[in-house]
Amino acid sequence: MSVTAPKGFEAAGVAAGLKSKGGPDVALVVNRGPLDAAAAVFTSNRSKANPVIWSQQAVADGRAAAIVLNSGGANCFTGAFGFQTTHLTAELVAALLGVAAGDVLVASTGLIGEGDQAFRDRVLDGVRAAVPALASTPEAGTAASEAIMTTDTVAKRAVLESPEGWTLGGMAKGAGMLAPALATMLVVITTDAVLSPEQADAHLRGATRQSFDRLDSDGCMSTNDHVTLMASGASGVVPDPAAFQAALDALTRDLAQQLMRDAEGASHDITIEVTGAASEADAVEVGRSVARNNLFKAAVFGDDPNWGRVLAAIGTTGAAFDPYDVDVSMNGVRVCHAGGPDRPRSEVDLSPRALHLAIGLNAGSATATIWTNDLTHDYVHENSAYSS
């Protein structure tokens, strides 16, 4: 169960022939109300896909009755024809559901630069098949989460039930181009809590700032990133703001961790914890510099605790710290103290999949955590053959 866990939501996932390998590839999530509050955050890439352009306009009023998503085609750099395809998709969903087209969000994922008449026809056929398949069952939520997968090896789902009587549900896809903002991800989060559009927007931005925006797999930014929160209000419960934020934070971190664990070709999941920074921005900048350092990531793939590459990476940042007062630990072994050697590298065991890299800047009290993965032969191979 995922997006159908909260009251007031239905979902479907159907096969429309968009994926060459077959399987479901069009998903539809519908908010039956009584409320239709919605918020969304999108890629900051200046090169935006047509569904992003459409959805940014559609959600500007803080309302959404449905979101339709497809895998098997990004509908990006497909010109006026591609934007018309997005428009027609929203109009068809609206007509079949009896809502306004401006209350339908659209999201796509797949290969950039392709979107012909056959693609349009398949998407529209998928919508026609998805509407009668809508249901509030766990199976319907599962089907929707599987329909948005591309190079993902597993579907990503999460549910959180509050003692107050409201529920959060979510589904996500993403396995490559994972870099802020927001990673090559499509995420739909539903809740039956009573929220205003303004509250939904503030809560979503607060959650993504410390979850999806801290996921940095390969330093590549997608054109199609889209994270949506929809609130039906069907529980009738007005949540405590702090409790709702904490729950949404937990749910988005859960989904972000699932995305990291399924990163293309990865053999190590790396958590980079930066402490002692002069500011949170400095901590994020330092952590991201390591997450995007191919020399460090290649060393981790080879089970080599090469901490010198960590110091070299953070030295490229503008963060406030003294390079000769930095501590570095790997899986609990402090290999660098005050910018010099500490425990022998041989004490670090990098054979487990999880690596916890701790960087102490000793320049303040701010902290931040970034998630990434190693650089492997499989990652290069998979992305060299992506469009073949």
Backbone torsions as a table, in degrees:
resi	resn	phi	psi	omega
1	MET	NA	143.7	178.2
2	SER	-144.0	-98.2	-174.7
3	VAL	-70.3	-14.2	179.1
4	THR	-91.8	-0.4	-180.0
5	ALA	-65.9	-45.3	176.9
6	PRO	-69.2	150.0	178.0
7	LYS	-67.4	146.7	174.9
8	GLY	94.7	2.0	-176.6
9	PHE	-120.5	142.7	172.4
10	GLU	-126.4	156.1	-178.9
11	ALA	-149.7	164.4	176.3
12	ALA	-154.7	152.5	172.5
13	GLY	-138.8	123.0	-174.0
14	VAL	-132.3	161.6	176.9
15	ALA	-96.4	125.1	-179.5
16	ALA	-119.4	4.7	178.5
17	GLY	84.8	16.7	179.6
18	LEU	-79.0	-33.2	-179.6
19	LYS	-89.1	131.9	179.8
20	SER	-64.8	-28.3	-179.5
21	LYS	-89.0	0.6	178.2
22	GLY	82.0	-178.3	179.9
23	GLY	97.3	172.4	-179.7
24	PRO	-63.8	140.6	-177.5
25	ASP	-144.6	0.9	173.2
26	VAL	-127.3	125.7	180.0
27	ALA	-119.0	147.2	177.6
28	LEU	-137.0	129.7	176.0
29	VAL	-122.9	126.6	-174.6
30	VAL	-122.0	133.3	175.7
31	ASN	-96.3	113.2	-179.1
32	ARG	-89.8	1.4	173.6
33	GLY	86.8	-169.3	21.8
34	PRO	-78.6	-17.3	178.8
35	LEU	-98.2	160.8	177.1
36	ASP	-133.7	35.8	179.1
37	ALA	-66.6	142.5	-178.9
38	ALA	-152.8	153.6	174.5
39	ALA	-147.4	154.7	-180.0
40	ALA	-152.0	150.8	171.4
41	VAL	-124.6	149.3	-171.5
42	PHE	-131.7	169.4	175.6
43	THR	-55.5	146.7	173.8
44	SER	-94.9	4.2	174.6
45	ASN	-61.6	131.8	178.6
46	ARG	-66.9	-24.3	176.3
47	SER	-88.9	97.6	-174.1
48	LYS	-108.3	141.0	177.5
49	ALA	-71.6	158.3	-179.6
50	ASN	-56.9	-41.9	177.9
51	PRO	-62.5	-32.8	176.9
52	VAL	-66.6	-45.1	179.6
53	ILE	-59.7	-44.3	179.4
54	TRP	-63.9	-49.8	-172.9
55	SER	-68.5	-32.6	175.5
56	GLN	-59.3	-39.8	178.4
57	GLN	-72.3	-42.1	-174.5
58	ALA	-66.7	-35.6	-175.0
59	VAL	-91.2	-0.1	-176.5
60	ALA	-59.7	-26.6	179.9
61	ASP	-88.6	3.8	177.3
62	GLY	75.9	20.7	-178.7
63	ARG	-131.6	145.9	172.9
64	ALA	-159.3	132.5	178.0
65	ALA	-95.6	-21.9	-176.7
66	ALA	-162.1	160.3	170.0
67	ILE	-136.2	132.0	177.7
68	VAL	-113.5	134.0	-175.4
69	LEU	-131.0	144.2	173.7
70	ASN	-132.9	146.7	166.8
71	SER	-104.7	174.6	179.4
72	GLY	85.6	9.7	177.7
73	GLY	172.3	123.8	-175.7
74	ALA	-79.9	-20.2	-174.3
75	ASN	50.2	51.3	-179.5
76	CYS	-127.0	137.4	-174.0
77	PHE	56.4	46.2	176.6
78	THR	-116.8	14.9	172.1
79	GLY	66.7	-161.3	-178.1
80	ALA	-62.4	-32.8	178.9
81	PHE	-61.7	-40.5	-179.4
82	GLY	-67.6	-40.8	178.5
83	PHE	-66.7	-37.3	177.2
84	GLN	-63.1	-35.7	176.7
85	THR	-61.1	-45.1	177.3
86	THR	-61.0	-44.7	-179.7
87	HIS	-61.0	-46.2	-179.8
88	LEU	-63.6	-36.3	178.5
89	THR	-62.5	-47.9	179.0
90	ALA	-63.4	-40.8	-179.8
91	GLU	-64.2	-38.9	179.8
92	LEU	-67.8	-44.7	176.3
93	VAL	-57.5	-46.3	-178.3
94	ALA	-60.8	-44.1	-178.4
95	ALA	-64.5	-40.7	-178.0
96	LEU	-73.7	-27.0	-179.5
97	LEU	-96.9	-13.9	-177.6
98	GLY	75.8	36.8	177.7
99	VAL	-125.3	177.7	178.5
100	ALA	-82.5	143.2	179.1
101	ALA	-60.3	-32.7	178.7
102	GLY	-69.2	-7.4	176.9
103	ASP	-105.0	15.3	178.1
104	VAL	-115.4	120.4	175.9
105	LEU	-91.0	152.0	-178.7
106	VAL	-129.8	139.6	178.0
107	ALA	-142.1	142.1	-178.7
108	SER	-138.2	156.3	177.0
109	THR	-151.4	144.3	-178.8
110	GLY	146.6	-154.1	-175.5
111	LEU	-73.7	133.8	178.7
112	ILE	-80.6	144.3	172.1
113	GLY	90.5	7.8	178.0
114	GLU	-130.6	132.8	-179.4
115	GLY	179.7	70.4	-176.0
116	ASP	-91.8	-170.0	-178.6
117	GLN	-61.8	-35.9	179.3
118	ALA	-63.8	-40.4	176.8
119	PHE	-61.5	-47.7	-180.0
120	ARG	-58.6	-47.0	-177.6
121	ASP	-61.2	-40.0	-178.7
122	ARG	-68.6	-40.9	178.2
123	VAL	-61.5	-46.7	-178.7
124	LEU	-65.8	-38.2	175.4
125	ASP	-63.9	-36.6	177.5
126	GLY	-63.0	-39.4	177.5
127	VAL	-63.3	-44.3	-179.3
128	ARG	-62.2	-31.9	178.7
129	ALA	-81.5	-30.0	-174.8
130	ALA	-74.1	-38.0	-175.3
131	VAL	-59.6	-49.1	178.5
132	PRO	-70.3	-14.3	179.5
133	ALA	-89.7	-3.2	-177.6
134	LEU	-58.9	136.7	178.5
135	ALA	-156.4	161.4	179.0
136	SER	-100.1	14.0	-176.1
137	THR	-79.9	159.8	174.0
138	PRO	-58.5	-36.8	-179.2
139	GLU	-63.3	-36.4	178.6
140	ALA	-66.6	-40.6	176.5
141	GLY	-64.7	-38.5	178.0
142	THR	-64.2	-44.6	-179.8
143	ALA	-60.8	-40.5	179.2
144	ALA	-63.8	-41.8	-178.8
145	SER	-66.9	-30.6	179.0
146	GLU	-77.9	-27.3	-177.8
147	ALA	-70.1	-21.7	-177.7
148	ILE	-94.5	1.3	-179.9
149	MET	-71.9	142.4	171.8
150	THR	-119.6	-93.6	175.7
151	THR	-85.5	3.4	175.8
152	ASP	-58.6	142.7	175.2
153	THR	-96.2	-18.9	177.7
154	VAL	-141.3	153.0	174.3
155	ALA	-77.5	148.3	-179.9
156	LYS	-111.6	122.2	-177.8
157	ARG	-140.8	153.9	177.1
158	ALA	-155.5	147.0	177.3
159	VAL	-139.0	139.9	177.1
160	LEU	-138.6	123.1	179.8
161	GLU	-105.2	129.4	-178.1
162	SER	-90.2	144.5	173.2
163	PRO	-62.2	-19.7	179.4
164	GLU	-73.6	-16.4	178.3
165	GLY	110.8	5.6	175.8
166	TRP	-113.5	163.1	-173.8
167	THR	-133.3	148.5	171.5
168	LEU	-116.1	140.8	173.4
169	GLY	-136.5	150.2	-179.1
170	GLY	-153.4	153.0	171.3
171	MET	-136.9	151.8	-176.9
172	ALA	-148.7	155.4	169.7
173	LYS	-134.4	152.9	178.1
174	GLY	155.1	130.9	178.8
175	ALA	-146.0	-7.6	177.8
176	GLY	-152.9	171.9	-173.7
177	MET	51.9	41.0	-178.1
178	LEU	-89.7	91.7	178.0
179	ALA	-152.3	145.9	-178.6
180	PRO	-62.3	158.1	-21.8
181	ALA	-104.2	133.3	12.9
182	LEU	-124.1	14.4	-166.2
183	ALA	93.7	160.1	179.9
184	THR	-78.9	75.1	-172.3
185	MET	-128.6	148.0	164.0
186	LEU	-116.3	126.6	-178.4
187	VAL	-133.9	131.8	172.9
188	VAL	-123.2	124.8	178.8
189	ILE	-119.9	132.6	179.8
190	THR	-121.0	150.9	174.8
191	THR	-149.9	147.1	174.7
192	ASP	-100.0	11.5	173.6
193	ALA	-69.5	155.4	177.2
194	VAL	-85.4	110.5	-179.8
195	LEU	-131.9	146.9	169.5
196	SER	-85.2	161.7	176.4
197	PRO	-57.0	-37.8	180.0
198	GLU	-65.8	-40.8	177.7
199	GLN	-66.0	-43.2	179.2
200	ALA	-58.7	-43.3	-178.9
201	ASP	-64.9	-46.4	-178.9
202	ALA	-64.2	-43.2	179.9
203	HIS	-64.5	-43.2	-177.3
204	LEU	-65.3	-44.5	-179.3
205	ARG	-65.6	-37.0	176.7
206	GLY	-64.0	-38.2	-178.7
207	ALA	-74.1	-44.6	-177.2
208	THR	-67.4	-28.5	-178.9
209	ARG	-60.4	-33.1	-176.5
210	GLN	-111.5	13.8	178.4
211	SER	-131.6	-82.8	-176.8
212	PHE	-63.0	-34.9	179.4
213	ASP	-75.4	-5.8	177.2
214	ARG	-104.0	5.8	178.8
215	LEU	-96.4	119.9	-172.7
216	ASP	-140.1	79.6	-173.0
217	SER	-71.7	-50.8	-172.2
218	ASP	-137.2	10.6	176.7
219	GLY	73.9	7.0	-178.3
220	CYS	-104.2	134.4	-175.6
221	MET	-106.5	129.0	-178.3
222	SER	-78.2	166.4	176.7
223	THR	-97.0	-7.4	-168.2
224	ASN	-120.8	5.4	-174.9
225	ASP	-55.5	135.5	-174.7
226	HIS	-158.2	116.8	176.3
227	VAL	-120.6	122.8	-174.2
228	THR	-122.8	138.8	172.1
229	LEU	-118.2	126.4	177.2
230	MET	-122.2	136.2	-177.9
231	ALA	-121.1	123.3	-178.5
232	SER	-91.7	-24.1	-176.3
233	GLY	69.1	10.8	-172.8
234	ALA	-70.4	-17.1	176.6
235	SER	-75.5	-22.5	-175.8
236	GLY	75.2	7.8	-175.5
237	VAL	-103.9	126.5	171.9
238	VAL	-86.9	114.1	-173.3
239	PRO	-76.5	153.0	168.4
240	ASP	-64.7	125.7	-174.5
241	PRO	-55.5	-43.0	-179.0
242	ALA	-66.6	-39.4	179.8
243	ALA	-66.8	-41.0	179.4
244	PHE	-66.1	-42.7	179.6
245	GLN	-61.6	-42.8	179.6
246	ALA	-62.9	-40.2	179.7
247	ALA	-68.1	-42.8	179.1
248	LEU	-66.1	-38.5	175.1
249	ASP	-57.7	-45.7	-178.0
250	ALA	-65.1	-42.4	-179.3
251	LEU	-65.2	-43.8	-179.4
252	THR	-69.3	-34.2	175.1
253	ARG	-65.4	-39.7	177.6
254	ASP	-59.3	-48.8	179.7
255	LEU	-64.9	-39.3	178.3
256	ALA	-62.6	-40.3	177.9
257	GLN	-65.1	-37.6	177.2
258	GLN	-64.5	-38.8	176.7
259	LEU	-63.2	-43.2	180.0
260	MET	-62.0	-43.4	-176.7
261	ARG	-67.0	-17.0	-179.5
262	ASP	-109.0	16.4	-178.9
263	ALA	-59.7	142.5	-172.6
264	GLU	-55.4	118.6	173.3
265	GLY	72.3	1.5	-172.7
266	ALA	-68.4	144.7	174.0
267	SER	-118.3	-8.5	176.3
268	HIS	-135.1	134.8	170.6
269	ASP	-98.8	120.4	-171.4
270	ILE	-112.1	122.0	173.0
271	THR	-103.7	119.0	-179.1
272	ILE	-105.5	109.5	-179.7
273	GLU	-106.0	116.8	179.9
274	VAL	-104.8	124.5	178.7
275	THR	-124.1	165.6	176.3
276	GLY	67.8	27.7	179.7
277	ALA	-86.0	156.5	178.7
278	ALA	-71.0	-24.8	178.1
279	SER	-155.0	162.3	177.3
280	GLU	-63.1	-37.9	179.1
281	ALA	-60.6	-40.5	177.0
282	ASP	-63.6	-42.1	-179.1
283	ALA	-62.5	-42.2	178.6
284	VAL	-65.0	-44.0	-178.7
285	GLU	-62.1	-42.1	179.6
286	VAL	-66.1	-47.2	179.8
287	GLY	-61.4	-40.7	-179.1
288	ARG	-68.5	-32.2	179.7
289	SER	-63.5	-34.2	177.9
290	VAL	-77.0	-40.1	-179.2
291	ALA	-61.8	-24.5	-177.9
292	ARG	-104.8	10.1	-177.7
293	ASN	-92.2	109.0	-175.2
294	ASN	-66.0	-31.1	178.2
295	LEU	-64.5	-45.1	178.1
296	PHE	-64.0	-44.8	-176.5
297	LYS	-66.1	-36.1	176.4
298	ALA	-68.5	-36.5	177.7
299	ALA	-63.1	-41.6	178.6
300	VAL	-63.3	-39.8	176.6
301	PHE	-57.5	-36.4	179.0
302	GLY	-87.8	12.1	-179.2
303	ASP	56.9	35.9	-179.3
304	ASP	-107.4	111.7	-179.6
305	PRO	-77.2	63.5	-174.7
306	ASN	-82.8	82.2	-175.3
307	TRP	-69.2	-19.0	177.4
308	GLY	-61.7	-31.5	178.6
309	ARG	-70.4	-26.5	175.5
310	VAL	-66.4	-49.2	-179.5
311	LEU	-64.7	-37.3	177.8
312	ALA	-63.5	-39.1	-178.8
313	ALA	-67.8	-45.8	-175.9
314	ILE	-72.6	-19.7	177.4
315	GLY	-70.9	-11.1	177.9
316	THR	-86.0	-5.3	-176.3
317	THR	-89.2	169.5	175.5
318	GLY	-98.6	11.0	-178.2
319	ALA	-65.4	152.4	-180.0
320	ALA	-85.3	110.0	173.4
321	PHE	-169.1	162.1	175.6
322	ASP	-99.1	115.6	-178.4
323	PRO	-56.6	-23.1	-179.5
324	TYR	-97.0	22.4	173.0
325	ASP	-135.8	28.0	-176.0
326	VAL	-103.8	139.0	174.9
327	ASP	-110.3	143.1	178.1
328	VAL	-133.9	128.8	175.9
329	SER	-126.0	144.9	176.5
330	MET	-125.7	119.6	-178.0
331	ASN	47.9	44.3	174.1
332	GLY	86.7	-2.4	179.4
333	VAL	-105.2	118.5	-179.9
334	ARG	-80.1	104.2	-176.8
335	VAL	-91.9	-15.6	180.0
336	CYS	-138.3	131.1	175.9
337	HIS	-133.1	127.2	179.3
338	ALA	53.4	43.6	175.1
339	GLY	72.1	15.6	178.9
340	GLY	-137.3	172.0	-178.4
341	PRO	-63.0	144.5	176.1
342	ASP	-125.3	-108.7	179.6
343	ARG	-72.2	150.9	179.4
344	PRO	-61.0	143.9	178.4
345	ARG	-59.1	-29.3	-176.9
346	SER	-63.9	-16.6	178.7
347	GLU	-79.8	-12.1	-178.6
348	VAL	-86.7	125.0	177.6
349	ASP	-102.4	109.7	179.5
350	LEU	-104.1	14.0	179.0
351	SER	-70.7	-31.4	174.9
352	PRO	-65.3	156.8	178.5
353	ARG	-66.3	-35.6	-176.4
354	ALA	-85.0	132.6	173.2
355	LEU	-124.9	124.7	173.9
356	HIS	-105.4	113.2	178.6
357	LEU	-104.4	117.3	-179.8
358	ALA	-107.8	126.4	179.2
359	ILE	-119.4	115.1	177.8
360	GLY	-101.9	112.3	-177.1
361	LEU	-83.9	-22.7	179.7
362	ASN	53.7	42.2	-179.5
363	ALA	-125.8	0.6	-177.5
364	GLY	172.5	-154.5	-175.8
365	SER	-123.4	3.1	-177.6
366	ALA	-81.2	151.3	-179.5
367	THR	-135.7	163.2	172.7
368	ALA	-164.1	150.6	178.1
369	THR	-123.1	131.9	176.8
370	ILE	-118.6	141.6	178.0
371	TRP	-112.1	135.9	178.6
372	THR	-149.5	-165.9	179.9
373	ASN	-150.7	173.9	-177.6
374	ASP	-82.2	171.1	179.6
375	LEU	-105.1	117.7	-171.2
376	THR	-122.7	165.7	173.6
377	HIS	-59.3	-40.2	-177.2
378	ASP	-62.5	-37.0	178.8
379	TYR	-63.2	-45.0	-179.5
380	VAL	-63.7	-44.4	-178.7
381	HIS	-62.9	-46.7	-176.6
382	GLU	-62.4	-39.9	-177.5
383	ASN	-82.8	-18.9	174.5
384	SER	-74.8	-21.4	-176.6
385	ALA	-113.2	14.2	-171.1
386	TYR	-58.6	-42.5	-174.8
387	SER	-98.3	6.3	-178.6
388	SER	-90.9	NA	NA
